[in-house]
Amino acid sequence: MRLGTALSLGGIVAAGPLIAACGGPSYDDWAATDGAAGRINLDDVQQAFKDSDSATEFERRVNEIYEGDGLILIRASQDGQTLTLEGWEDLNNDNEIDDAADDQLFSIVRGSDNEYDMRGYHGNGYYNSHFGAGDFLFTYLIISSLSGPRGYYYSTPPSRGTEMRNQRTTYRNSSAYGGQTSRNASYNSRQASFAGSRYQSSRGNVSGNRSSYQSTQRTSGSFRTSNSISRSSSVRSSSRSFGGGFGGGGAFRVRLRS
């Protein structure tokens, strides 16, 4: 016999096989996060570039800012008097930048006038910033590593991957991370107001590499364990699933089968 009657209960009930809408975040919840889209607070990245005394300090700080799952790796190159620093998300988790698999988030270029241009890529494509003269991090990079791998005079060493992940995990478990995510939310609000439609439309401007990454996350179900799911997305998902929550007599609808 099948009981097709839906019961509305004022509390939590566990009786017989239950089918309930509580399966965790959906793919759309994950896809709506900045981490899934590769978006990052580039104002804070710029400040980290100005404040950092070493490549490892900059790498640590950028990974504290970013809310996505992959590590942010950097590499630097020189063409004549032009110096370029790039930041990439390591989408395939191999601890090194792979142009054919990873996603570039930003670049900082120092020209012959010793001034800087910073721009975002793909989901950050709305961002362009010019700032004044200074040596900043490039001086350290040039002095510390004049001949890096594959023609770059600095590239995040693959051997640092485990250390960087451990540092990031510790940070995300601290109260400081809550402050950073609040800063990121404020940054997004400012950019939405300042850049307008360019900011809104850039979310869909994903690279081919990120599109493949998102597709893999969806088909494998790996998005369900992503750290990118924001608190607000989780709250919205829970609200939709439970129709008002467990407290205060909210209705929790279940269907019994036999």
C-alpha positions in Angstrom: 0.0 0.0 0.0 1.2 3.5 -0.8 0.5 6.5 1.4 0.5 9.5 -0.9 -0.6 12.0 1.7 1.8 14.9 2.5 2.0 15.6 6.2 2.7 19.1 7.5 4.6 18.9 10.8 5.4 21.6 13.3 8.6 20.0 14.4 11.2 17.5 13.4 9.7 14.0 12.7 11.5 10.8 11.8 9.2 8.0 10.9 9.6 5.5 8.1 11.3 6.3 4.8 11.3 10.0 4.2 11.8 12.0 1.0 12.7 15.6 1.9 14.2 18.6 0.1 17.4 18.7 2.1 20.0 17.5 -0.3 22.5 20.3 0.2 23.4 23.2 -2.1 22.5 22.9 -5.8 24.8 23.5 -8.7 23.1 26.9 -9.3 23.9 27.9 -5.7 27.5 27.1 -6.3 27.6 28.7 -9.8 26.3 32.0 -8.3 29.3 32.4 -6.0 32.3 34.6 -6.8 34.6 31.6 -6.4 32.9 29.6 -9.1 33.1 32.6 -11.5 36.7 33.3 -10.6 35.9 36.8 -9.2 38.2 38.4 -6.7 38.4 41.6 -4.7 41.0 43.4 -6.9 41.2 46.5 -4.8 42.6 44.3 -2.0 44.9 42.5 -4.4 46.3 45.8 -5.5 46.9 46.9 -1.8 48.5 43.5 -1.1 50.9 44.1 -4.1 51.9 47.5 -2.7 52.3 46.2 0.9 54.1 42.9 0.2 57.9 42.6 0.7 58.2 39.2 -1.0 56.5 36.9 -3.5 55.5 34.5 -0.7 53.8 37.3 1.3 51.9 38.4 -1.8 50.8 34.8 -2.6 49.6 34.3 1.0 47.6 37.5 1.0 46.0 36.9 -2.4 44.9 33.5 -1.3 43.4 34.9 1.9 41.4 37.4 -0.3 40.1 34.8 -2.8 37.0 32.8 -1.9 37.3 30.1 -4.6 38.6 26.5 -4.3 41.8 26.7 -6.4 45.0 28.3 -5.2 46.0 31.6 -6.8 49.5 31.2 -8.3 51.6 34.1 -9.7 54.3 34.5 -12.3 56.3 37.5 -13.5 58.0 38.3 -16.8 60.0 41.1 -18.4 59.9 42.4 -21.9 62.4 45.2 -22.3 61.5 47.8 -19.7 58.0 46.4 -19.2 57.4 44.1 -16.2 54.3 42.0 -15.9 52.9 40.1 -12.9 50.0 37.6 -13.5 47.6 35.9 -11.1 46.0 32.6 -12.1 43.6 30.2 -10.4 45.0 26.7 -10.4 41.9 24.9 -11.7 43.5 21.5 -12.2 45.2 21.5 -8.8 48.7 20.6 -10.0 50.4 23.5 -8.2 51.7 25.2 -11.3 50.3 27.6 -13.9 49.1 25.8 -17.0 47.8 28.1 -19.7 45.7 25.3 -21.2 43.9 24.4 -18.0 44.0 27.3 -15.5 42.3 30.7 -15.4 44.0 34.1 -15.4 42.3 36.5 -12.9 44.5 39.6 -13.1 47.7 41.2 -14.3 49.8 44.1 -13.0 52.1 45.8 -15.6 54.9 48.3 -14.9 55.7 50.4 -17.9 58.8 52.4 -18.9 57.4 55.4 -17.0 57.6 53.3 -13.7 53.8 53.5 -13.4 51.4 50.6 -13.1 48.3 49.4 -14.9 46.2 46.7 -13.3 43.4 44.8 -15.1 41.1 42.0 -14.5 40.3 39.1 -16.9 37.2 37.2 -17.7 34.8 37.4 -14.7 37.0 40.4 -13.5 37.0 42.0 -16.9 35.2 45.1 -15.7 38.3 46.2 -13.7 41.0 48.6 -14.9 43.2 50.7 -12.5 46.2 52.9 -12.9 48.4 53.8 -10.0 51.6 55.8 -9.6 55.3 55.2 -9.5 57.0 52.9 -7.0 59.1 49.7 -7.0 56.7 47.7 -4.9 57.0 43.9 -5.3 58.8 43.9 -8.7 62.1 44.9 -7.1 62.1 41.8 -4.9 61.1 39.6 -7.8 63.9 40.9 -10.1 66.6 40.6 -7.4 65.5 37.2 -6.0 65.0 35.3 -9.3 66.5 36.6 -12.5 66.0 33.4 -14.5 62.8 31.5 -13.6 61.1 28.5 -15.3 59.9 28.7 -18.9 61.2 32.2 -19.4 59.5 33.7 -16.4 61.8 35.3 -13.8 59.4 34.2 -11.1 56.7 31.6 -10.9 55.1 30.1 -7.8 57.2 26.9 -7.1 55.0 23.7 -7.3 56.6 22.6 -4.0 54.8 25.4 -2.2 51.3 24.1 -3.0 50.8 22.1 0.2 52.1 24.9 2.4 49.9 27.5 0.7 46.8 25.3 1.1 47.5 24.7 4.8 48.0 28.4 5.3 44.7 29.1 3.6 42.8 26.5 5.5 44.1 27.9 8.8 43.0 31.4 7.7 39.6 30.4 6.6 39.0 28.8 10.0 39.8 32.0 11.7 37.7 35.1 12.5 39.8 37.1 10.1 38.3 35.4 7.2 34.8 36.7 8.1 36.2 40.2 8.0 37.7 39.5 4.6 34.5 38.2 3.1 32.7 41.3 4.4 35.3 43.4 2.7 34.7 41.4 -0.5 31.0 42.0 -0.3 31.5 45.7 0.1 33.9 45.7 -2.8 31.3 44.0 -5.0 28.7 46.6 -4.0 31.0 49.4 -4.9 31.9 47.9 -8.3 28.2 47.2 -9.1 27.6 50.9 -8.5 30.7 52.2 -10.3 31.0 49.8 -13.2 27.3 49.1 -13.6 26.4 46.9 -16.5 30.1 46.1 -17.2 30.3 44.5 -13.7 27.0 42.6 -14.1 27.8 41.2 -17.6 31.3 40.2 -16.8 30.2 37.4 -14.5 29.2 35.4 -17.6 32.4 36.2 -19.4 34.2 33.0 -18.4 37.2 31.6 -20.1 37.1 28.2 -22.0 39.2 26.7 -19.2 36.8 27.9 -16.5 33.8 26.7 -18.5 35.3 23.2 -18.7 36.1 23.4 -14.9 32.5 24.3 -14.1 31.2 21.5 -16.4 33.4 19.0 -14.6 32.2 20.3 -11.2 28.6 19.8 -12.3 28.9 16.3 -13.8 31.1 15.0 -11.0 29.1 16.6 -8.2 32.3 18.0 -6.7 30.6 21.4 -6.3 28.7 20.0 -3.3 31.9 20.0 -1.2 33.1 23.4 -2.5 34.3 26.0 0.0 32.9 28.7 -2.4 29.3 28.3 -1.2 28.7 31.5 0.6 26.8 31.8 3.9 24.1 33.8 2.1 23.6 31.1 -0.5 23.5 28.4 2.2 20.8 30.4 4.1 18.8 30.9 0.9 19.0 27.2 0.1 18.0 26.2 3.6 15.1 28.6 3.5 13.8 27.2 0.2 14.2 23.6 1.4 12.6 23.8 4.8 9.9 26.4 4.1 10.5 28.4 7.3 12.9 26.5 9.4 12.6 24.2 12.4 11.7 26.8 15.0 8.5 28.8 15.6 6.2 26.2 14.2 7.5 26.4 10.6 6.1 23.6 8.3 8.4 20.8 7.3 6.7 18.8 4.6 7.5 15.1 4.1 5.9 12.3 2.1 5.6 8.9 3.5 6.0 5.8 1.3 5.2 2.2 2.2 
